[in-house]
Amino acid sequence: MELWVSCSHGSPPSISRFFIKDAIFMVFFLSLFCFSPTDAYDPLDPNGNITIKWDIISWTADGYLAMVVINNYQKYRHIQAPGWKLGWVWAKKEIIWDMVGGQATEQGDCSKFKMNIPHCCKRDPTVVDLMPGTPYNKQVANCCRGGVLNSWVQDPETSLSAFQISAGQAGTSNKTVLMPKNFTLKTPGPGYTCGPAKSALPTKFLSPDKRRSTQAMMTWKVTCTYSQFLAQKTPTCCVSMSSFYNNTIIHCPTCTCGCQNNINQPGTCIRPGSSYVPTALSTSSSGRTDLSPLVQCTDHMCPIRIHWHIKINYKAYWRVKMTVTNFNYRMNYSQWNLVVQHPNFDNLTQIFSFNYQPITPYESINDTAMLWGIKFYNDLLMQAGPLGNVQSEMIFQKDKSKFTFDKGWAFPRRVYFNGDNCVMPPPDSYPYLPNASTRTVLYLLQTLAAIFASLVLLLTCG
């Protein structure tokens, strides 16, 4: 039914209909520009954020000494190499005399200082973490990891980073000092939006013997949230599928993350076996800062592919094999993680080779799992090549009220790699369940195979 409004008895209905359609279009068009990226949030981690805490721990002759701590309170999104970059704008004409545990990327114009030269004189400094191996006299607790911040579910001990800053020309009391403003957090690209600094209750610090506490002179907090809308990234991962009951392998959609014959970006992929592969591997391990992926030439051109294979059907259980493959020659993914949505995760019985943690933003629904590698075993996803993959198998108990292999039910609803939403194949392309006669043949073949394996085992043991 078409909605229209007549402004007067003599007005033709068609004019009114056109007016309403145009008005609706204009409202929709304007809403695109009025949308605020900060309004977007992650439904799987609605309270996730990165919080920056700025504690003034003592006053100096012309300013203060502060401890700045960056806490990653996101469940599964982390910051990988080359790490975070924190920026702000000073409220007055402050300078940075010295830093420990971090450094400003630029010194700026300090020509008016004759004797003691400040560490940074820029009004809008950008600070980065120091690298591992920094001399001890330049370190503070929780610094010097190259800016890498792990998620708090995966590794709480390394989900924070800290540095100490000595600010000058800044005021020397609670009444004269002003908060910095316009905080930015790059990781290293866009995606995070930071709110204004706000006063908070002073942080308390315990002495080593835990018998005395001191507190900060002032404490400010800044909250930064991630928005996929703001990041505006091309896809970085895709999902492929297969099953024991169908010979068809559903590959990632063609050109998911790019195309091989892209005239705007020539030379962005390497064919397997190419003579350039050793050069690419040696370049990626030499600490280069080029973040653009150099991937293996595939139809999908994604740096990461997740393959979900329905492996075995037992009487009361079913088994899945999952493989994560790295096609990027320029990146080793340390502390990688997956987030997978499937309705049968509430009956997950066993998982091999991966760590598992349910993610339940809504306590009544347990259909989302966070998976990551075991430390010192497979927590590092190597660059493209023979070692560039990690695998796991999962066993699910069947829930008779909803379990089925029909209509793609056994495949995941959504998959994230390192917080990025992976592109799924179209639902109508999922491996279909054979008809009843074919299923009977498959069941008989599975039964015969099981009997044959049992006979071989008995003969071997005998």
C-alpha positions in Angstrom: 0.0 0.0 0.0 1.4 3.4 -1.0 1.3 6.3 1.5 0.4 9.7 0.3 -1.0 12.9 1.7 -3.1 15.5 -0.1 -2.5 19.1 0.9 -5.8 20.3 -0.6 -8.8 18.8 -2.3 -7.6 20.2 -5.6 -4.0 18.8 -5.5 -3.3 15.7 -7.6 -2.2 12.7 -5.4 0.8 12.1 -7.6 2.4 15.4 -6.7 2.0 14.6 -3.0 3.5 11.1 -3.4 6.5 12.6 -5.2 7.0 15.1 -2.4 6.9 12.5 0.3 9.3 10.2 -1.5 11.8 13.1 -2.0 11.5 14.1 1.6 12.2 10.6 2.8 15.2 10.4 0.5 16.5 13.7 1.8 16.2 12.6 5.4 18.1 9.4 4.6 20.8 11.3 2.7 21.3 13.8 5.5 21.4 11.0 8.1 24.5 9.6 6.4 26.4 12.8 7.1 24.9 13.2 10.6 26.0 9.7 11.7 28.6 9.9 14.4 31.3 7.2 14.4 31.4 7.2 18.1 27.8 6.1 18.2 28.9 2.7 16.7 29.8 0.0 19.2 30.6 -3.7 19.2 27.6 -5.7 20.2 29.9 -8.6 21.3 31.9 -6.2 23.5 29.6 -3.3 24.3 31.7 -2.0 27.2 35.1 -2.5 25.5 37.4 0.6 25.4 40.9 1.8 25.9 41.3 4.0 28.9 44.2 6.4 29.3 44.9 7.4 33.0 47.1 10.4 33.7 48.3 10.6 37.3 50.3 13.6 38.5 52.5 12.0 41.2 54.6 15.1 42.2 55.1 18.8 41.5 58.4 20.2 40.1 59.8 23.7 39.9 57.8 24.6 36.8 55.4 21.7 36.3 54.8 18.2 37.4 55.8 14.5 37.1 53.1 12.2 35.8 52.6 8.5 35.2 50.5 7.8 32.1 48.9 4.3 31.8 47.1 2.9 28.8 44.7 0.1 29.6 43.1 -2.1 27.0 39.7 -3.1 28.4 38.6 -4.7 25.1 37.8 -8.4 25.2 39.4 -9.5 21.9 40.6 -6.4 20.0 44.3 -5.8 20.6 47.0 -3.5 19.2 49.8 -5.3 17.3 53.1 -4.1 16.0 54.2 -1.5 15.2 52.1 -0.4 18.2 50.1 2.5 19.6 50.7 6.2 19.0 49.2 8.6 21.6 48.8 12.3 20.8 47.3 15.3 22.5 47.3 19.1 22.4 48.7 21.1 25.4 46.3 23.5 27.0 48.9 26.2 27.4 52.6 26.4 26.4 53.7 23.2 28.2 56.9 21.3 27.2 58.2 17.8 28.0 61.5 18.0 29.9 62.0 14.3 30.0 60.3 10.9 29.5 60.9 7.4 30.8 59.3 4.3 29.2 58.2 6.3 26.1 59.4 9.0 23.7 58.0 11.8 21.6 58.4 11.1 17.9 59.5 14.7 17.2 61.4 17.2 19.4 59.9 20.3 17.7 61.4 23.8 17.9 63.4 24.2 21.2 65.6 27.0 19.9 64.7 29.4 22.7 66.2 27.1 25.3 70.0 27.6 25.8 71.1 25.3 28.6 68.7 22.4 29.4 67.1 21.3 26.1 63.6 19.8 26.5 62.8 16.4 25.2 59.9 17.9 23.2 58.6 21.4 22.6 55.7 20.6 20.2 52.3 21.9 21.2 50.8 18.7 19.8 53.3 15.9 20.7 52.9 12.3 19.6 54.3 9.6 22.0 55.2 6.0 21.3 56.3 3.1 23.4 60.0 2.1 23.7 61.2 -1.2 22.2 62.2 -4.3 24.2 65.8 -4.2 25.3 65.7 -0.6 26.4 68.3 0.2 29.1 66.8 -0.3 32.6 67.3 3.4 33.5 64.9 4.3 30.7 62.2 1.8 31.8 59.2 1.9 34.0 56.8 -0.9 34.9 54.7 -2.1 31.9 56.7 -0.2 29.3 58.9 -1.2 26.4 56.9 -3.7 24.4 57.0 -1.8 21.2 53.5 -0.5 21.7 51.8 -3.9 21.6 48.7 -4.1 23.7 47.0 -7.5 24.2 43.3 -7.9 24.9 42.5 -8.4 28.6 40.8 -11.7 28.1 43.8 -13.1 26.1 46.6 -11.8 28.3 45.7 -9.4 31.1 49.3 -8.9 32.2 50.3 -7.3 28.8 47.0 -5.5 28.2 48.4 -2.2 29.6 51.3 0.1 28.7 52.9 2.9 30.7 55.3 5.8 30.5 56.5 8.6 32.8 56.5 12.3 31.7 58.0 15.4 33.2 56.0 18.4 32.0 57.3 22.0 32.3 55.7 25.4 32.0 52.6 23.7 33.2 51.5 25.1 36.5 52.5 23.8 39.9 49.3 23.3 41.7 45.8 21.8 41.3 44.5 25.3 40.5 47.0 26.3 37.9 47.5 23.1 35.9 45.3 22.4 33.0 44.3 19.1 31.3 45.7 18.3 27.8 43.0 18.2 25.2 42.2 16.6 21.8 43.6 13.2 22.6 44.2 10.8 19.6 45.1 7.1 19.6 46.4 5.5 16.5 47.1 1.8 16.3 48.9 2.8 14.0 45.9 3.6 11.6 42.6 5.2 12.4 39.6 3.5 14.2 39.7 5.0 17.7 37.9 8.1 18.8 38.9 9.6 22.2 36.7 11.7 24.4 37.8 14.7 26.5 40.0 14.3 29.5 37.9 14.2 32.7 38.9 14.5 36.4 38.7 11.3 38.4 39.3 10.1 41.9 43.1 10.3 42.6 44.8 6.9 42.1 46.2 5.3 45.2 49.6 3.5 45.1 50.7 0.8 47.5 54.2 0.6 48.8 56.2 -2.6 48.0 55.5 -4.0 51.5 51.8 -3.1 51.0 51.6 -1.4 54.4 51.4 2.2 53.2 49.5 3.9 50.4 50.1 7.2 48.7 47.9 9.0 46.2 48.2 11.1 43.0 47.9 14.8 43.3 45.5 14.8 40.4 44.1 12.1 38.1 42.6 12.5 34.6 41.0 9.8 32.5 40.4 9.6 28.8 38.3 6.9 27.1 38.9 5.8 23.5 36.4 3.6 21.6 36.9 1.7 18.4 34.6 2.1 15.4 34.7 0.0 12.2 32.9 2.8 10.5 35.7 5.2 11.3 38.5 2.7 10.3 37.0 2.3 6.8 39.2 -0.6 6.1 39.0 -3.1 3.3 38.3 -6.7 4.4 41.4 -8.4 5.9 40.0 -12.0 6.2 37.5 -14.4 4.7 35.9 -17.7 5.4 35.8 -20.9 3.3 33.8 -24.1 4.0 33.7 -27.8 3.4 32.0 -30.9 4.8 32.3 -34.7 4.8 28.8 -35.1 3.3 29.5 -33.0 0.2 32.6 -33.0 -2.1 32.1 -29.3 -2.9 34.6 -26.9 -1.3 33.2 -23.4 -0.9 36.0 -21.0 -1.4 36.2 -17.4 -0.2 34.4 -15.1 -2.6 36.5 -13.8 -5.5 38.2 -10.5 -5.0 37.1 -10.4 -1.3 40.1 -8.3 -0.3 41.3 -7.2 -3.7 41.9 -8.5 -7.2 45.1 -9.9 -8.8 44.9 -7.7 -11.9 44.4 -4.4 -10.0 46.0 -1.7 -12.2 46.1 0.7 -9.3 48.2 -1.6 -7.1 50.4 -3.7 -9.3 52.8 -6.2 -7.7 50.8 -6.7 -4.5 50.9 -10.5 -4.6 53.4 -13.2 -5.1 52.7 -16.5 -6.8 53.7 -19.6 -4.8 57.1 -20.9 -5.8 58.2 -17.5 -7.1 61.9 -16.7 -6.8 60.8 -13.5 -5.0 59.5 -15.4 -2.0 62.8 -15.7 -0.1 63.4 -12.0 -0.6 59.9 -11.2 0.7 60.5 -13.4 3.7 63.9 -11.9 4.6 62.5 -8.3 4.1 59.5 -9.0 6.5 61.9 -10.3 9.2 64.2 -7.3 9.0 61.9 -4.9 10.9 60.5 -3.0 8.0 57.7 -0.6 8.8 55.6 -1.0 5.6 52.3 -2.3 6.8 50.6 -2.9 3.4 50.1 -6.7 3.0 52.2 -8.5 0.4 50.0 -11.6 -0.1 50.2 -14.9 -1.9 48.2 -14.6 -5.2 44.8 -16.1 -4.6 41.3 -15.6 -6.0 40.3 -13.8 -2.8 43.6 -11.9 -2.1 43.0 -11.8 1.6 45.9 -11.9 4.1 44.0 -14.4 6.3 41.6 -17.2 5.5 39.7 -19.3 8.0 38.5 -22.7 6.8 35.6 -24.5 8.6 35.4 -28.2 7.8 32.6 -30.4 9.2 34.7 -33.5 9.7 32.8 -36.3 11.4 29.3 -37.1 12.5 29.0 -39.3 15.6 25.8 -40.5 17.2 25.7 -37.9 20.0 28.4 -35.6 18.8 29.8 -33.9 15.7 33.4 -32.7 15.0 34.8 -29.6 13.2 38.3 -28.9 12.0 39.2 -25.2 11.8 42.4 -23.9 10.0 43.7 -20.4 10.0 46.1 -19.7 7.1 48.3 -16.6 6.7 48.8 -15.5 3.1 50.7 -12.4 4.1 54.5 -12.4 3.5 55.0 -9.2 5.5 53.3 -10.1 8.8 53.7 -12.6 11.6 50.5 -12.4 13.7 51.6 -12.6 17.3 48.9 -13.1 19.9 46.3 -13.7 17.2 42.7 -14.5 18.1 39.4 -15.6 16.6 35.8 -14.9 17.6 33.3 -17.3 16.2 29.5 -17.3 16.5 27.6 -20.6 16.3 24.5 -21.7 18.2 26.1 -25.0 19.3 28.9 -23.3 21.3 26.7 -23.8 24.4 27.4 -27.5 24.0 31.1 -27.4 23.2 32.6 -30.6 24.7 36.3 -30.5 23.8 38.7 -28.3 21.9 42.2 -29.1 20.8 45.3 -26.9 20.4 43.5 -23.6 21.1 42.5 -21.7 24.2 38.8 -21.1 24.6 36.8 -18.5 26.4 33.0 -17.9 25.9 31.9 -14.4 25.2 28.5 -13.7 26.6 27.5 -10.0 26.5 24.0 -11.3 27.0 24.2 -13.9 29.8 21.2 -15.9 28.6 22.9 -16.6 25.2 26.1 -18.5 24.9 26.7 -18.7 21.1 30.1 -16.9 20.8 33.6 -18.2 21.5 36.9 -16.5 21.6 39.8 -18.7 20.5 43.5 -18.1 20.5 46.8 -20.0 20.4 48.6 -21.7 23.3 51.6 -19.7 24.6 54.9 -20.9 23.1 53.1 -23.5 21.0 50.9 -21.8 18.3 50.3 -18.2 19.6 52.4 -17.0 16.7 50.8 -17.3 13.3 53.8 -17.3 11.0 54.0 -15.4 7.7 52.9 -17.0 4.4 54.6 -20.3 3.7 54.8 -23.9 4.9 54.5 -22.9 8.6 51.9 -20.1 8.0 48.9 -21.9 9.5 47.4 -23.0 12.8 44.7 -25.7 13.3 42.3 -26.9 15.8 39.4 -29.4 16.1 36.3 -29.0 18.2 33.7 -31.6 19.4 30.2 -30.5 19.9 27.4 -32.4 21.7 24.2 -32.6 19.6 21.2 -30.8 20.9 18.3 -32.8 19.5 16.0 -29.8 19.6 18.0 -27.8 17.1 20.9 -29.8 15.6 20.8 -30.4 11.9 23.2 -30.5 8.9 20.5 -29.1 6.7 20.5 -25.6 5.3 24.0 -24.7 6.5 23.1 -24.8 10.2 26.5 -26.4 11.1 28.5 -23.5 9.6 29.4 -20.4 11.6 27.2 -17.3 11.6 30.1 -14.9 11.8 33.9 -15.0 12.2 36.3 -12.3 13.4 40.1 -12.4 13.2 42.0 -10.0 15.5 38.7 -8.0 15.8 38.1 -7.7 12.1 34.9 -9.1 10.6 35.7 -11.7 8.1 33.7 -12.0 4.8 31.5 -15.1 4.7 30.4 -16.9 1.5 26.8 -16.3 0.4 24.4 -18.6 2.4 23.0 -20.1 -0.7 26.4 -21.5 -1.6 27.0 -23.5 1.6 27.6 -27.2 1.1 24.2 -28.8 0.8 23.0 -32.0 2.5 22.5 -34.8 0.0 19.0 -36.3 -0.5 17.7 -39.2 1.6 19.0 -42.0 -0.7 22.5 -40.4 -0.9 22.5 -40.0 2.9 21.8 -43.7 3.3 24.8 -44.6 1.1 27.0 -42.3 3.1 25.8 -43.7 6.4 26.5 -47.3 5.1 30.0 -46.3 3.9 30.8 -44.7 7.3 29.6 -47.8 9.1 31.6 -50.1 6.8 34.7 -47.9 7.3 34.3 -48.1 11.1 33.9 -51.9 11.0 36.9 -52.2 8.8 39.0 -50.0 11.1 37.9 -52.1 14.1 38.9 -55.3 12.4 42.3 -54.0 11.5 42.8 -52.8 15.1 41.9 -56.3 16.4 44.2 -58.1 14.0 47.0 -55.7 14.8 46.6 -56.2 18.6 46.2 -59.9 18.2 
